[in-house]
């Protein structure tokens, strides 16, 4: 049987299919090279191969590859902030709906998110990968009870991270064991599924001996944690040490402060007498 000659459109489509849609295109009548922006003779396969072997075409292919790599890099860099914003919004949504982050590890749920958001679903460890600093402050309330305030913040490179009050706890007494317990309890609020000990890097407190002892005891579990004492408290302790070596100056300053305190109290009472004079014009006050 004689060979059936294929149509021009079929032949051109075959060349596009063979050499790639990124190289050639066709409208069914002509073969067009996208790299060189020219019409290519396509009567025979040899003519097409000859065009592909020319230096102009080869250099054009190299330029196209370089441009594509550059565009991909720029697209990746541009996508980083969007991806970070998506991760943040996803975390907030899960927390507000009380959904554990480990649900992201479910393959069906992960594929569902990727299908309808066109974004890569992060691992739960990626969303939790923030290193935490702890700030401890102790005060007393109006009833004289000891109140421990635990504040946390995210350690950021080049920026001062925001601080948040994590927990306020009433202490029966202030010692190193009570401090260690309240710290562990507070971090359990932050990580209810289990404390991530290696993510706690900094512990800031005053320089009281029991605080130093508490920090030393919990560093067994928080191996990456560094304890830093408050600079103002450290300077105060230096000043206290200086006072010991200069008792005469210390006594002079104390006497002067007491003198000012007595005068201030006397001045306050004298002015209070005038301020508390009330003119009562009612019949009950005048007796009429």
Backbone bond lengths (Angstrom), bond angles and torsions (degrees), N, CA, C in turn:
res aa  C-N    CA-C-N  psi(-1)  N-CA   C-N-CA  omega(-1)  CA-C   N-CA-C  phi
1 X - - - 1.467 - - 1.527 109.61 -
2 X 1.322 117.28 138.69 1.472 119.40 178.58 1.529 111.10 -69.88
3 X 1.355 113.97 149.67 1.466 118.96 179.70 1.523 110.31 -68.07
4 X 1.313 114.22 139.92 1.459 119.81 177.48 1.518 107.98 -88.75
5 X 1.334 116.17 120.97 1.457 120.09 -178.91 1.522 109.91 -75.09
6 X 1.349 115.13 126.94 1.472 119.02 -179.34 1.515 109.89 -75.59
7 X 1.278 115.46 156.85 1.462 121.02 -179.12 1.525 110.58 -72.80
8 X 1.333 115.79 162.79 1.470 121.17 179.46 1.520 110.93 -62.06
9 X 1.307 116.14 -42.36 1.472 120.04 -178.70 1.525 111.05 -62.54
10 X 1.330 116.62 -41.17 1.467 120.18 179.56 1.524 110.76 -65.38
11 X 1.354 116.38 -41.05 1.466 120.03 179.77 1.529 111.24 -64.18
12 X 1.321 116.73 -42.68 1.468 120.48 -179.49 1.527 111.00 -66.29
13 X 1.326 116.39 -40.30 1.469 119.60 178.16 1.525 111.03 -65.05
14 X 1.326 116.30 -33.01 1.469 120.06 177.80 1.529 110.85 -66.40
15 X 1.347 117.34 -39.18 1.466 120.59 177.32 1.534 111.07 -64.81
16 X 1.327 115.63 -41.63 1.471 119.73 178.16 1.522 110.45 -62.41
17 X 1.326 115.69 -42.04 1.457 120.77 179.78 1.531 111.18 -66.05
18 X 1.335 116.72 -37.81 1.468 120.96 -176.52 1.525 112.38 -73.72
19 X 1.320 117.23 -44.67 1.467 120.41 -172.51 1.529 113.78 -98.24
20 X 1.322 117.01 -8.41 1.455 119.54 173.55 1.514 114.13 110.61
21 X 1.316 115.14 140.70 1.473 120.30 178.81 1.524 111.76 -71.30
22 X 1.330 117.30 -18.63 1.464 119.61 177.72 1.529 111.84 -80.45
23 X 1.361 117.10 -10.90 1.470 121.42 179.72 1.531 110.95 -102.18
24 X 1.318 116.00 -50.74 1.466 121.04 -175.27 1.527 111.33 -120.52
25 X 1.333 112.72 158.54 1.465 121.28 170.12 1.522 107.66 -145.08
26 X 1.301 116.07 160.09 1.463 119.53 -179.46 1.518 110.50 -148.07
27 X 1.330 113.75 150.45 1.465 120.32 174.26 1.520 111.06 -107.32
28 X 1.341 115.01 9.99 1.466 120.15 -177.88 1.510 113.56 96.12
29 X 1.353 116.30 -11.85 1.463 120.07 -178.62 1.526 111.86 -115.65
30 X 1.335 116.56 -40.28 1.470 120.73 -179.10 1.523 108.87 -131.25
31 X 1.357 114.51 159.13 1.467 121.80 174.75 1.523 107.56 -103.85
32 X 1.321 116.79 124.79 1.464 121.12 -174.02 1.529 109.25 -115.84
33 X 1.341 116.15 130.21 1.472 121.56 177.42 1.526 108.99 -89.30
34 X 1.327 116.52 118.33 1.466 121.50 -179.28 1.520 111.98 -71.90
35 X 1.314 117.43 -27.18 1.464 121.03 -177.82 1.523 110.93 -73.49
36 X 1.354 115.38 -47.29 1.465 120.26 -175.77 1.528 113.41 -94.38
37 X 1.344 115.96 -9.99 1.467 121.24 -178.16 1.531 112.11 58.85
38 X 1.337 115.89 43.35 1.465 120.41 179.93 1.524 109.24 -136.10
39 X 1.333 114.93 159.88 1.470 121.04 173.23 1.525 108.27 -82.53
40 X 1.327 116.14 136.94 1.464 121.55 -176.12 1.525 109.38 -110.05
41 X 1.314 114.69 136.62 1.464 119.80 174.76 1.519 108.96 -67.25
42 X 1.311 116.69 126.77 1.463 119.92 -172.90 1.517 112.33 -132.68
43 X 1.363 115.07 32.10 1.457 117.76 177.42 1.525 110.29 -67.95
44 X 1.335 115.41 -37.58 1.456 120.79 179.57 1.531 109.36 -131.78
45 X 1.302 115.38 156.30 1.470 121.27 -179.52 1.522 110.72 -63.51
46 X 1.323 117.37 -33.39 1.457 121.34 -179.51 1.526 110.93 -60.10
47 X 1.337 116.97 -39.49 1.465 120.94 -178.93 1.530 111.01 -64.65
48 X 1.321 116.13 -37.16 1.473 120.37 178.13 1.523 110.25 -67.61
49 X 1.338 116.95 -43.24 1.466 120.82 179.01 1.524 111.09 -64.78
50 X 1.316 116.43 -35.17 1.462 120.31 178.69 1.529 110.73 -63.92
51 X 1.321 116.01 -40.02 1.469 119.16 177.14 1.540 110.94 -63.89
52 X 1.319 116.19 -40.45 1.466 120.30 -178.80 1.525 112.82 -66.35
53 X 1.338 117.03 -25.36 1.469 120.76 -177.41 1.523 113.25 -87.44
54 X 1.319 118.52 -5.32 1.467 121.11 -179.26 1.523 111.01 -71.37
55 X 1.338 115.22 148.26 1.474 121.30 -178.58 1.528 111.57 -61.13
56 X 1.319 116.23 -38.78 1.468 119.52 -179.55 1.523 110.95 -59.65
57 X 1.328 116.05 -43.59 1.465 119.50 -179.37 1.530 110.80 -69.02
58 X 1.337 116.73 -42.91 1.474 120.51 -178.86 1.522 110.70 -62.06
59 X 1.348 116.91 -44.06 1.475 120.24 178.12 1.527 111.09 -64.39
60 X 1.316 115.96 -36.39 1.462 119.51 177.72 1.516 112.50 -64.85
61 X 1.338 116.63 -38.01 1.469 120.76 177.23 1.523 110.63 -63.78
62 X 1.344 117.38 -41.98 1.467 121.22 179.13 1.522 111.07 -63.33
63 X 1.340 116.44 -42.47 1.471 119.72 177.94 1.520 110.90 -63.18
64 X 1.305 116.53 -39.86 1.468 120.67 179.86 1.526 111.38 -63.89
65 X 1.348 116.47 -40.97 1.465 119.97 178.27 1.522 111.30 -63.68
66 X 1.336 116.74 -43.63 1.469 120.69 179.67 1.519 111.17 -62.45
67 X 1.333 116.18 -41.10 1.465 120.18 179.92 1.521 111.38 -66.14
68 X 1.331 116.49 -39.21 1.470 120.22 178.70 1.520 111.49 -65.09
69 X 1.350 116.50 -40.88 1.465 120.11 178.13 1.521 110.66 -63.90
70 X 1.329 116.78 -40.15 1.463 121.11 178.93 1.523 110.66 -64.47
71 X 1.338 116.01 -43.19 1.467 120.01 179.55 1.520 111.51 -64.69
72 X 1.335 116.18 -38.74 1.466 119.89 178.63 1.513 111.26 -64.83
73 X 1.352 116.25 -39.98 1.471 120.19 178.56 1.518 110.99 -64.69
74 X 1.348 116.41 -45.49 1.462 120.20 179.05 1.518 110.91 -63.21
75 X 1.333 116.28 -38.80 1.464 120.05 178.62 1.512 110.89 -63.66
76 X 1.340 116.83 -39.07 1.469 120.39 179.54 1.523 110.60 -66.65
77 X 1.357 116.23 -43.67 1.469 120.04 -179.34 1.516 110.64 -64.20
78 X 1.348 116.44 -41.72 1.462 120.56 179.86 1.513 111.20 -66.64
79 X 1.327 115.90 -31.36 1.462 120.37 -175.08 1.521 112.63 -78.26
80 X 1.356 117.67 -17.05 1.470 120.12 -176.90 1.524 112.40 -60.96
81 X 1.385 120.07 -50.25 1.472 118.61 177.71 1.521 112.89 -61.04
82 X 1.380 116.77 -39.41 1.460 119.16 179.47 1.520 111.15 -63.39
83 X 1.349 114.68 -38.43 1.451 119.07 -179.59 1.524 110.30 -67.39
84 X 1.351 116.67 -40.81 1.461 120.35 178.64 1.524 110.96 -63.58
85 X 1.339 116.34 -40.28 1.468 120.32 178.52 1.530 110.43 -64.84
86 X 1.332 116.11 -39.53 1.473 120.42 177.63 1.524 110.75 -63.09
87 X 1.336 117.20 -43.52 1.462 121.11 178.79 1.525 110.54 -60.94
88 X 1.352 116.26 -42.34 1.462 120.57 -179.14 1.525 110.90 -65.47
89 X 1.336 116.75 -45.29 1.471 120.44 179.17 1.528 111.05 -63.98
90 X 1.321 115.85 -38.54 1.465 119.99 179.43 1.526 110.74 -64.21
91 X 1.331 116.24 -42.61 1.471 120.39 179.26 1.519 110.89 -63.80
92 X 1.334 117.04 -44.98 1.468 120.70 179.91 1.531 111.07 -61.84
93 X 1.329 116.54 -39.98 1.464 120.23 179.79 1.519 111.00 -64.17
94 X 1.324 116.44 -44.81 1.466 120.30 179.65 1.522 110.83 -62.28
95 X 1.333 116.79 -43.49 1.463 120.03 -178.13 1.523 111.37 -67.47
96 X 1.335 117.09 -41.38 1.468 119.94 -179.26 1.523 111.80 -67.61
97 X 1.337 117.17 -29.14 1.473 121.43 178.66 1.521 112.26 -92.92
98 X 1.326 116.14 2.91 1.475 121.56 179.57 1.535 111.34 58.91
99 X 1.346 115.83 41.95 1.465 121.61 177.51 1.527 108.36 -103.30
100 X 1.317 119.25 123.61 1.472 121.02 179.12 1.531 110.92 -61.55
101 X 1.329 116.17 142.67 1.456 120.34 -178.69 1.525 112.69 -67.85
102 X 1.334 117.17 -19.86 1.466 118.28 -179.92 1.533 112.27 -69.36
103 X 1.339 117.76 -9.72 1.465 120.61 175.45 1.533 111.09 -65.54
104 X 1.336 116.68 -20.07 1.459 120.15 178.04 1.523 112.07 -66.73
105 X 1.326 116.45 -19.57 1.460 120.43 -179.53 1.529 112.06 -81.45
106 X 1.330 116.89 -6.31 1.461 120.47 176.26 1.531 108.96 -72.14
107 X 1.341 119.22 120.01 1.475 120.94 -175.12 1.525 113.34 -58.73
108 X 1.334 117.18 -41.01 1.466 120.14 -178.68 1.523 111.14 -64.30
109 X 1.342 116.18 -43.09 1.463 120.29 -179.61 1.526 110.77 -67.99
110 X 1.328 116.29 -39.38 1.459 120.86 179.41 1.526 111.24 -63.22
111 X 1.333 117.32 -44.04 1.465 120.99 178.95 1.527 111.40 -66.10
112 X 1.327 116.42 -35.88 1.468 120.55 178.20 1.530 110.53 -61.68
113 X 1.341 116.93 -45.81 1.464 120.46 179.39 1.524 111.33 -63.58
114 X 1.329 116.26 -44.49 1.462 119.92 -178.26 1.530 111.65 -65.51
115 X 1.331 116.54 -33.77 1.465 120.54 -178.72 1.522 111.89 -67.37
116 X 1.339 117.08 -42.39 1.462 120.43 -172.50 1.530 113.99 -100.04
117 X 1.324 118.10 -7.74 1.470 120.38 175.81 1.519 112.49 -111.93
118 X 1.345 116.31 -15.13 1.472 121.53 -175.98 1.521 111.76 56.41
119 X 1.309 116.42 31.70 1.461 122.34 178.08 1.520 109.06 -129.05
120 X 1.335 114.24 148.75 1.457 119.25 179.54 1.524 109.85 -69.91
121 X 1.318 116.58 132.18 1.461 121.00 178.51 1.523 109.52 -79.09
122 X 1.332 118.48 122.46 1.465 120.42 -177.15 1.523 111.71 -76.13
123 X 1.309 115.23 158.86 1.455 121.16 172.34 1.523 108.71 -78.49
124 X 1.325 117.18 153.62 1.472 119.60 -178.10 1.524 111.19 -62.84
125 X 1.345 117.43 -30.87 1.466 119.92 178.77 1.521 110.98 -66.45
126 X 1.346 117.09 -30.17 1.466 120.85 177.15 1.518 110.74 -66.35
127 X 1.329 116.51 -40.89 1.464 120.47 -179.40 1.519 111.58 -71.30
128 X 1.329 117.40 -25.41 1.463 120.63 -178.17 1.523 112.67 -96.80
129 X 1.331 117.07 0.51 1.457 119.95 -171.91 1.525 110.69 -79.31
130 X 1.311 116.87 66.86 1.460 123.86 173.94 1.513 108.28 -128.85
131 X 1.325 116.24 129.39 1.448 120.54 -179.81 1.521 109.52 -85.63
132 X 1.327 115.63 140.52 1.457 121.75 -167.90 1.519 110.64 -113.93
133 X 1.320 115.06 141.33 1.459 121.01 170.08 1.527 108.31 -110.22
134 X 1.333 116.13 146.79 1.466 121.84 -179.35 1.521 108.32 -117.61
135 X 1.312 116.10 132.87 1.459 121.63 175.55 1.524 107.98 -119.93
136 X 1.329 115.67 126.47 1.465 120.37 -177.13 1.522 108.94 -111.60
137 X 1.337 116.01 132.25 1.461 121.21 177.76 1.521 108.64 -135.33
138 X 1.304 115.39 139.09 1.462 119.95 -178.26 1.523 109.18 -123.54
139 X 1.330 116.20 137.55 1.457 121.12 179.34 1.519 108.68 -148.48
140 X 1.314 116.32 -179.17 1.465 121.51 176.16 1.519 108.66 -121.59
141 X 1.339 115.94 147.50 1.456 119.43 178.22 1.524 109.95 -91.36
142 X 1.348 116.72 -170.93 1.465 121.26 -176.49 1.521 112.30 -64.46
143 X 1.323 116.88 -23.83 1.468 120.80 179.84 1.523 113.19 -92.82
144 X 1.321 115.96 4.78 1.460 119.36 178.46 1.516 114.37 82.50
145 X 1.333 118.59 10.02 1.464 120.97 179.45 1.527 109.90 -79.90
146 X 1.325 115.52 149.07 1.457 120.84 177.91 1.535 109.26 -81.43
147 X 1.323 116.34 125.20 1.462 122.40 -178.99 1.524 108.67 -117.25
148 X 1.315 115.95 125.60 1.467 121.54 176.59 1.523 109.03 -101.91
149 X 1.322 116.81 125.64 1.461 122.54 178.08 1.526 109.11 -110.43
150 X 1.320 116.38 124.25 1.459 121.92 179.32 1.524 108.23 -108.17
151 X 1.325 116.10 118.02 1.463 121.64 177.87 1.523 109.14 -114.39
152 X 1.320 116.66 143.22 1.460 121.29 179.70 1.520 109.52 -127.07
153 X 1.306 115.28 159.06 1.459 121.23 176.81 1.512 109.97 -155.27
154 X 1.327 116.00 158.86 1.461 121.83 178.29 1.523 108.45 -90.91
155 X 1.321 116.38 130.08 1.461 121.44 177.50 1.521 108.89 -80.38
156 X 1.329 116.34 117.06 1.453 121.81 -179.40 1.521 109.77 -116.50
157 X 1.322 116.01 145.39 1.462 121.49 179.47 1.524 109.13 -76.02
158 X 1.325 116.52 120.87 1.459 121.05 176.72 1.509 115.39 80.61
159 X 1.326 118.53 -2.45 1.465 121.36 -179.41 1.520 110.27 -134.44
160 X 1.320 115.25 153.51 1.461 120.84 173.80 1.523 107.50 -88.05
161 X 1.319 116.32 112.61 1.456 120.23 -178.09 1.519 112.32 -68.96
162 X 1.318 116.05 155.65 1.461 120.88 178.47 1.520 110.61 -70.11
163 X 1.330 115.42 145.94 1.457 121.50 177.94 1.523 109.17 -105.94
164 X 1.321 115.86 144.83 1.459 121.91 -179.74 1.525 109.21 -133.44
165 X 1.333 115.75 139.44 1.462 120.39 174.60 1.521 107.83 -77.15
166 X 1.323 115.99 113.69 1.460 121.23 -176.98 1.517 112.26 -88.95
167 X 1.334 117.35 -39.33 1.461 119.55 -174.05 1.522 109.89 -160.42
168 X 1.326 116.09 146.20 1.467 123.54 171.25 1.520 107.29 -125.46
169 X 1.315 116.18 126.25 1.459 120.81 -172.80 1.524 109.85 -130.46
170 X 1.339 116.06 136.97 1.468 121.58 174.92 1.528 108.30 -84.55
171 X 1.340 116.28 128.02 1.463 121.54 -178.88 1.523 110.10 -106.14
172 X 1.322 115.92 136.56 1.466 119.72 175.20 1.523 110.47 -70.84
173 X 1.320 116.08 -37.61 1.460 121.37 176.61 1.524 108.16 -152.40
174 X 1.315 115.21 158.14 1.463 119.60 -177.96 1.522 109.60 -104.23
175 X 1.307 116.02 105.45 1.459 121.96 172.77 1.523 108.48 -146.00
176 X 1.317 116.61 176.19 1.464 119.75 -172.39 1.534 112.58 -65.64
177 X 1.330 117.66 -34.23 1.466 119.85 -179.05 1.529 111.46 -69.89
178 X 1.343 116.97 -38.65 1.468 120.40 177.94 1.526 110.86 -64.87
179 X 1.337 116.15 -39.70 1.462 120.18 179.23 1.526 110.49 -65.42
180 X 1.328 117.34 -44.00 1.464 121.18 -179.92 1.527 111.10 -61.03
181 X 1.330 116.46 -39.96 1.468 120.16 -179.74 1.524 111.77 -66.39
182 X 1.329 116.64 -43.81 1.463 119.09 -177.31 1.531 110.79 -69.09
183 X 1.334 117.75 -31.48 1.463 120.39 176.20 1.527 111.12 -65.75
184 X 1.327 116.05 -46.00 1.466 119.93 178.81 1.532 111.43 -62.96
185 X 1.325 116.14 -41.06 1.461 120.69 179.93 1.526 110.88 -64.35
186 X 1.317 116.66 -39.93 1.464 120.86 -178.72 1.520 111.40 -67.62
187 X 1.332 117.14 -41.86 1.461 119.83 179.93 1.521 111.84 -69.59
188 X 1.328 117.03 -22.71 1.470 120.10 173.79 1.523 110.83 -68.54
189 X 1.333 116.89 -26.95 1.471 120.52 174.70 1.526 109.70 -68.72
190 X 1.333 115.87 -39.93 1.463 120.75 -179.85 1.522 111.68 -69.90
191 X 1.327 116.63 -41.90 1.469 121.83 -179.44 1.527 109.37 -122.37
192 X 1.326 119.03 80.12 1.472 120.87 -176.70 1.525 113.26 -65.61
193 X 1.334 117.70 -24.30 1.461 120.68 -179.94 1.527 112.18 -81.90
194 X 1.314 116.66 -6.12 1.467 120.53 -177.63 1.515 110.11 139.83
195 X 1.322 117.26 128.93 1.462 121.72 -176.86 1.528 110.01 -66.66
196 X 1.334 115.96 131.54 1.468 121.25 175.51 1.526 106.86 -91.37
197 X 1.316 116.75 89.72 1.460 122.16 -171.13 1.528 112.77 -61.72
198 X 1.333 117.20 -36.24 1.465 119.85 -176.28 1.520 112.95 -73.37
199 X 1.323 118.35 -9.78 1.467 120.84 178.31 1.523 112.79 -89.87
200 X 1.317 117.60 -4.02 1.467 121.73 176.45 1.522 107.36 -94.81
201 X 1.336 116.15 110.81 1.462 120.26 -173.35 1.519 113.95 -109.32
202 X 1.327 118.13 -22.66 1.465 119.74 -173.16 1.517 110.62 -139.98
203 X 1.328 115.64 136.63 1.468 122.32 176.58 1.523 107.67 -128.17
204 X 1.334 115.86 116.15 1.463 121.92 -177.25 1.522 109.50 -110.68
205 X 1.336 116.23 128.22 1.465 120.72 -179.67 1.522 108.67 -153.19
206 X 1.343 115.75 -178.54 1.462 118.57 172.85 1.533 108.66 -78.23
207 X 1.322 115.41 179.70 1.467 119.94 -174.16 1.522 112.71 -100.86
208 X 1.330 117.31 22.86 1.466 119.81 177.27 1.532 109.57 -61.30
209 X 1.339 117.73 143.57 1.475 120.23 -176.78 1.526 113.48 -56.17
210 X 1.352 117.32 -39.21 1.464 118.09 -178.60 1.526 111.88 -70.36
211 X 1.357 116.73 -26.88 1.462 119.58 176.25 1.526 110.54 -71.08
212 X 1.322 116.08 -40.90 1.466 120.33 177.58 1.531 110.05 -62.60
213 X 1.333 115.78 -40.75 1.464 120.16 179.40 1.525 111.14 -67.10
214 X 1.330 116.68 -39.11 1.469 120.42 178.31 1.528 111.01 -63.68
215 X 1.334 116.28 -42.88 1.466 120.10 179.16 1.523 111.11 -63.19
216 X 1.332 116.00 -40.16 1.471 119.81 179.04 1.526 111.32 -63.70
217 X 1.324 116.57 -39.11 1.472 120.12 -177.32 1.529 112.17 -70.52
218 X 1.349 117.87 -38.28 1.472 119.06 -177.49 1.526 112.57 -82.32
219 X 1.338 117.71 -12.46 1.461 119.52 177.88 1.523 111.95 -66.85
220 X 1.319 117.14 -13.57 1.467 120.64 174.17 1.524 110.44 -62.70
221 X 1.340 116.87 -37.26 1.462 122.03 -179.09 1.526 111.73 -93.27
222 X 1.328 116.46 -34.84 1.466 121.24 179.45 1.526 107.57 -102.04
223 X 1.321 115.63 77.19 1.468 120.93 -169.97 1.528 113.17 -67.31
224 X 1.333 118.16 -24.31 1.465 120.97 -179.25 1.528 112.77 -93.90
225 X 1.304 116.83 1.54 1.467 120.98 -174.69 1.525 111.18 -81.12
226 X 1.329 115.68 138.19 1.465 123.01 175.02 1.522 108.11 -112.48
227 X 1.322 116.30 132.07 1.465 120.64 179.17 1.523 109.35 -95.88
228 X 1.327 115.96 123.93 1.465 122.61 178.64 1.518 108.21 -121.66
229 X 1.323 116.37 127.42 1.468 120.22 178.66 1.518 110.18 -91.41
230 X 1.322 115.66 153.97 1.466 122.60 -176.94 1.528 110.50 -63.31
231 X 1.320 117.10 132.73 1.462 121.84 -177.95 1.522 111.51 -65.45
232 X 1.332 117.43 -40.38 1.470 120.58 -179.45 1.525 110.67 -62.47
233 X 1.328 116.74 -40.25 1.462 120.51 178.87 1.522 110.47 -67.19
234 X 1.328 116.51 -37.70 1.466 120.21 178.21 1.524 111.01 -64.92
235 X 1.330 117.73 -41.65 1.468 120.88 177.85 1.522 111.01 -65.14
236 X 1.336 116.32 -35.94 1.461 119.89 177.44 1.527 111.07 -63.16
237 X 1.327 116.51 -40.69 1.459 119.99 179.00 1.526 110.96 -67.44
238 X 1.333 116.77 -34.64 1.473 119.99 175.34 1.521 109.99 -64.26
239 X 1.346 116.10 -42.86 1.466 119.75 178.52 1.523 111.37 -63.51
240 X 1.333 117.47 -38.10 1.467 120.90 177.22 1.526 111.15 -62.75
241 X 1.320 115.60 -38.90 1.470 119.61 178.79 1.531 110.68 -66.62
242 X 1.329 116.75 -37.98 1.470 120.61 178.66 1.524 110.44 -65.55
243 X 1.321 117.28 -38.00 1.467 121.11 179.35 1.527 111.65 -58.83
244 X 1.325 115.36 -36.69 1.471 119.16 -178.63 1.526 110.98 -63.01
245 X 1.324 117.05 -34.32 1.467 120.87 -176.74 1.526 112.73 -83.92
246 X 1.328 118.31 -9.55 1.465 121.52 179.43 1.528 109.19 -131.59
247 X 1.340 117.16 72.13 1.472 120.48 -174.86 1.527 113.26 -65.29
248 X 1.334 117.67 -34.85 1.474 120.01 -178.46 1.532 110.85 -66.12
249 X 1.315 116.21 -44.71 1.467 120.23 178.28 1.526 110.31 -64.40
250 X 1.322 115.72 -38.81 1.460 120.58 179.41 1.527 111.14 -62.32
251 X 1.341 115.88 -43.53 1.468 120.22 179.58 1.523 111.02 -65.88
252 X 1.341 117.09 -40.04 1.462 121.14 179.07 1.531 111.05 -60.83
253 X 1.314 117.01 -46.03 1.464 120.89 -178.89 1.523 110.81 -65.89
254 X 1.333 117.05 -39.71 1.466 120.29 179.06 1.523 111.78 -63.87
255 X 1.348 116.43 -43.35 1.469 120.19 179.12 1.528 111.24 -63.26
256 X 1.320 115.76 -40.34 1.458 119.74 179.55 1.534 110.64 -65.08
257 X 1.329 116.74 -41.56 1.467 120.63 177.95 1.525 111.30 -64.03
258 X 1.337 116.76 -40.36 1.466 120.03 178.58 1.523 111.18 -65.30
259 X 1.327 115.54 -38.37 1.466 119.81 178.71 1.524 110.83 -61.99
260 X 1.309 116.26 -46.20 1.460 120.40 178.46 1.524 111.35 -64.71
261 X 1.321 116.21 -36.15 1.463 120.14 179.93 1.519 110.98 -65.15
262 X 1.351 117.74 -43.04 1.467 120.85 178.96 1.517 111.14 -63.36
263 X 1.334 116.45 -44.47 1.465 119.89 179.60 1.528 111.15 -64.20
264 X 1.303 115.67 -37.40 1.464 119.29 -179.48 1.524 111.01 -66.25
265 X 1.338 117.11 -39.79 1.463 120.89 179.01 1.526 110.72 -66.88
266 X 1.350 115.60 -42.37 1.473 119.29 178.81 1.520 110.63 -62.52
267 X 1.317 116.12 -43.27 1.462 120.54 179.14 1.531 110.73 -61.70
268 X 1.325 115.87 -38.91 1.458 120.28 -179.61 1.522 111.54 -64.72
269 X 1.335 117.13 -45.35 1.464 120.14 -178.67 1.525 111.84 -67.16
270 X 1.324 117.46 -37.58 1.463 120.21 179.21 1.529 111.05 -62.75
271 X 1.317 115.74 -41.35 1.462 119.08 -179.74 1.520 112.40 -76.84
272 X 1.327 116.10 -24.83 1.458 119.69 178.78 1.527 111.44 -68.24
273 X 1.328 115.46 -35.14 1.466 119.18 179.56 1.520 110.60 -60.68
274 X 1.314 115.12 -40.80 1.464 118.63 179.80 1.531 111.18 -73.18
275 X 1.306 116.07 -35.60 1.461 119.32 -177.42 1.515 112.52 -71.55
276 X 1.356 117.53 -24.56 1.454 120.89 -175.81 1.525 113.41 -94.29
277 X 1.334 117.09 5.84 1.462 119.81 176.16 1.524 108.72 -72.19
278 X 1.311 116.09 119.52 1.459 121.40 -176.83 1.525 108.97 -117.46
279 X 1.276 116.81 128.12 1.457 121.24 176.53 1.521 108.62 -92.55
280 X 1.303 115.16 112.94 1.460 120.73 -178.20 1.522 108.58 -102.78
281 X 1.279 117.06 121.13 1.457 121.29 -177.69 1.521 112.03 -109.53
282 X 1.309 117.16 6.17 1.462 118.58 -179.66 1.516 110.23 -76.61
283 X 1.316 116.23 165.02 1.464 121.67 -179.30 1.516 111.03 -67.76
284 X 1.335 117.35 -28.57 1.460 119.86 179.72 1.517 111.02 -68.87
285 X 1.351 117.02 -38.80 1.464 120.28 -178.43 1.527 111.01 -74.06
286 X 1.327 117.76 -39.96 1.461 121.00 -176.78 1.515 112.45 -82.80
287 X 1.327 116.35 -15.52 1.460 119.98 -179.46 1.503 113.18 79.95
288 X 1.305 116.91 9.95 1.469 120.55 -179.80 1.511 110.39 -94.58
